[in-house]
Amino acid sequence: MTDRAPSAWSGRDDGPGPEHLRWHSAMASGPVPGATALIGFASDAGVVRNLGRPGAAAGPATLRGALGTLALAADLEVTDLGDVVVPGDEDLEAGQERLGAAVTAVIDDGGLPVVLGGGHEVAYGSYLGIADSRAVTDGARLGVLNLDAHFDLRAAPRPSSGTPFRQMAEREATLGRRLDYAVVGISQPGNTRALFDEAERLGVRYLLDDECGVLSMPAVERFVQDFLGGVDALYLTIDLDVLPAAVAPGVSAPAGLGVPLEVISRVCDIAAASGKLRLLDIAELNPSLDVDNRTARTAARLIHRIVTRC
């Protein structure tokens, strides 16, 4: 199903028994019905096409390393399905199709796929997986919640890390549906007027980063709850460049402002508690640009927070 089998997990070991449980000791390998299933998407192709700084292909391995030693307060069924590997620029679309098939299999088996990117081109592959799942094809209302400084609705000759949500909207239209898409953390200086116009045309709901400070938490909570009220199956995608550069320096385009980690964590809590989360991915970790593994540790903590609260 994936191109590369999972590597062995390792980490601190304080002894046997559930009181010493950590991600690495809880991790299984291969399909486990109903489990939280990690799938890596090792790709720089979309970032390169979007003229960004490459290095996100190393993200999945680094995220696993950051997750491995985190302690688990209770038993959690987790398994690692390995990586979908995109070896070069020309291989992106085929890699997204393979990722989609792997995600669909996990969802249809009752599990929660957690996709470890990779550039944000991972989002289109993730979307293919949930859009083709049994629940959505049978009529469940799909909602895509993106925590991101960018709309990623770019019109371009070829798909890239800047186009996935436009691609989703176009595919949904061919299926006779409208993409229900919301974004928390949009940076006005990071998105041209044309992108704001495209967002308006597609009915995208969004909050600017200026509107997402800690003092604005109640408004952010209402925004997310209102969005969740209209969907049945939630796909949550987190582009780490939504966070302040001091928190997440290891991304292709570090934020000039960013949304405080406390606010992003609260949005994740609401999504996890909704009972509607069917798919999570993390995008844009670039380990070669990270400082003291700061971005990887933050991303791992967000994954841990979400899956242990679902």
Solvent accessible surface area in square Angstrom, and as a share of the most:
residue,aa,sasa,rsa
1,M,136,0.61
2,T,32,0.19
3,D,71,0.37
4,R,117,0.43
5,A,81,0.63
6,P,38,0.24
7,S,89,0.57
8,A,105,0.81
9,W,42,0.15
10,S,92,0.59
11,G,37,0.36
12,R,156,0.57
13,D,110,0.57
14,D,61,0.32
15,G,24,0.23
16,P,123,0.77
17,G,38,0.37
18,P,99,0.62
19,E,130,0.58
20,H,69,0.31
21,L,29,0.14
22,R,39,0.14
23,W,0,0.00
24,H,29,0.13
25,S,65,0.42
26,A,25,0.20
27,M,29,0.13
28,A,43,0.33
29,S,83,0.54
30,G,21,0.20
31,P,109,0.68
32,V,47,0.27
33,P,96,0.60
34,G,44,0.42
35,A,1,0.01
36,T,12,0.07
37,A,3,0.02
38,L,0,0.00
39,I,0,0.00
40,G,0,0.00
41,F,0,0.00
42,A,6,0.04
43,S,0,0.00
44,D,31,0.16
45,A,6,0.05
46,G,0,0.00
47,V,3,0.02
48,V,67,0.39
49,R,35,0.13
50,N,50,0.26
51,L,167,0.83
52,G,28,0.27
53,R,107,0.39
54,P,79,0.50
55,G,18,0.17
56,A,3,0.02
57,A,35,0.27
58,A,52,0.40
59,G,0,0.00
60,P,1,0.01
61,A,70,0.54
62,T,33,0.19
63,L,0,0.00
64,R,26,0.10
65,G,57,0.55
66,A,12,0.10
67,L,0,0.00
68,G,1,0.01
69,T,55,0.32
70,L,46,0.23
71,A,61,0.47
72,L,10,0.05
73,A,113,0.88
74,A,71,0.55
75,D,118,0.61
76,L,38,0.19
77,E,109,0.49
78,V,4,0.02
79,T,1,0.00
80,D,1,0.00
81,L,17,0.08
82,G,0,0.00
83,D,10,0.05
84,V,0,0.00
85,V,35,0.20
86,V,10,0.06
87,P,107,0.67
88,G,27,0.26
89,D,49,0.25
90,E,137,0.61
91,D,52,0.27
92,L,0,0.00
93,E,69,0.31
94,A,54,0.42
95,G,0,0.00
96,Q,3,0.01
97,E,110,0.49
98,R,76,0.28
99,L,0,0.00
100,G,3,0.03
101,A,62,0.48
102,A,0,0.00
103,V,0,0.00
104,T,24,0.14
105,A,40,0.31
106,V,14,0.08
107,I,19,0.10
108,D,44,0.23
109,D,72,0.37
110,G,57,0.55
111,G,12,0.11
112,L,21,0.11
113,P,0,0.00
114,V,0,0.00
115,V,0,0.00
116,L,0,0.00
117,G,0,0.00
118,G,0,0.00
119,G,0,0.00
120,H,1,0.00
121,E,0,0.00
122,V,0,0.00
123,A,0,0.00
124,Y,31,0.12
125,G,0,0.00
126,S,0,0.00
127,Y,0,0.00
128,L,10,0.05
129,G,0,0.00
130,I,1,0.00
131,A,1,0.01
132,D,64,0.33
133,S,1,0.01
134,R,138,0.51
135,A,50,0.39
136,V,5,0.03
137,T,84,0.49
138,D,115,0.59
139,G,56,0.54
140,A,27,0.21
141,R,128,0.47
142,L,17,0.09
143,G,0,0.00
144,V,0,0.00
145,L,0,0.00
146,N,0,0.00
147,L,0,0.00
148,D,0,0.00
149,A,9,0.07
150,H,43,0.19
151,F,0,0.00
152,D,16,0.08
153,L,0,0.00
154,R,101,0.37
155,A,69,0.53
156,A,47,0.37
157,P,141,0.89
158,R,101,0.37
159,P,35,0.22
160,S,4,0.03
161,S,7,0.05
162,G,1,0.01
163,T,5,0.03
164,P,0,0.00
165,F,0,0.00
166,R,57,0.21
167,Q,30,0.13
168,M,0,0.00
169,A,11,0.09
170,E,91,0.41
171,R,60,0.22
172,E,5,0.02
173,A,69,0.53
174,T,112,0.65
175,L,88,0.44
176,G,73,0.71
177,R,81,0.30
178,R,151,0.55
179,L,10,0.05
180,D,20,0.11
181,Y,2,0.01
182,A,0,0.00
183,V,0,0.00
184,V,0,0.00
185,G,2,0.02
186,I,0,0.00
187,S,22,0.14
188,Q,104,0.46
189,P,117,0.74
190,G,35,0.34
191,N,6,0.03
192,T,83,0.48
193,R,156,0.57
194,A,70,0.55
195,L,18,0.09
196,F,17,0.07
197,D,71,0.37
198,E,22,0.10
199,A,0,0.00
200,E,134,0.60
201,R,160,0.58
202,L,36,0.18
203,G,40,0.38
204,V,14,0.08
205,R,92,0.34
206,Y,77,0.29
207,L,24,0.12
208,L,45,0.22
209,D,15,0.08
210,D,106,0.55
211,E,78,0.35
212,C,0,0.00
213,G,27,0.26
214,V,76,0.44
215,L,176,0.88
216,S,36,0.23
217,M,37,0.17
218,P,75,0.47
219,A,42,0.33
220,V,0,0.00
221,E,45,0.20
222,R,147,0.54
223,F,34,0.14
224,V,0,0.00
225,Q,95,0.42
226,D,102,0.53
227,F,0,0.00
228,L,6,0.03
229,G,55,0.53
230,G,31,0.30
231,V,0,0.00
232,D,56,0.29
233,A,3,0.03
234,L,0,0.00
235,Y,0,0.00
236,L,0,0.00
237,T,0,0.00
238,I,0,0.00
239,D,3,0.02
240,L,0,0.00
241,D,7,0.04
242,V,1,0.01
243,L,0,0.00
244,P,30,0.19
245,A,36,0.28
246,A,74,0.58
247,V,39,0.22
248,A,0,0.00
249,P,21,0.13
250,G,0,0.00
251,V,0,0.00
252,S,21,0.14
253,A,47,0.37
254,P,60,0.38
255,A,18,0.14
256,G,92,0.88
257,L,101,0.50
258,G,9,0.08
259,V,0,0.00
260,P,35,0.22
261,L,58,0.29
262,E,106,0.48
263,V,0,0.00
264,I,0,0.00
265,S,13,0.08
266,R,90,0.33
267,V,0,0.00
268,C,0,0.00
269,D,16,0.08
270,I,8,0.04
271,A,0,0.00
272,A,4,0.03
273,A,85,0.66
274,S,38,0.24
275,G,53,0.51
276,K,52,0.22
277,L,13,0.06
278,R,91,0.33
279,L,0,0.00
280,L,0,0.00
281,D,0,0.00
282,I,0,0.00
283,A,0,0.00
284,E,14,0.06
285,L,0,0.00
286,N,2,0.01
287,P,35,0.22
288,S,90,0.58
289,L,53,0.26
290,D,26,0.14
291,V,71,0.41
292,D,122,0.63
293,N,57,0.29
294,R,96,0.35
295,T,0,0.00
296,A,0,0.00
297,R,150,0.55
298,T,18,0.10
299,A,0,0.00
300,A,1,0.01
301,R,141,0.52
302,L,3,0.01
303,I,0,0.00
304,H,30,0.13
305,R,53,0.19
306,I,0,0.00
307,V,7,0.04
308,T,61,0.35
309,R,122,0.45
310,C,88,0.52
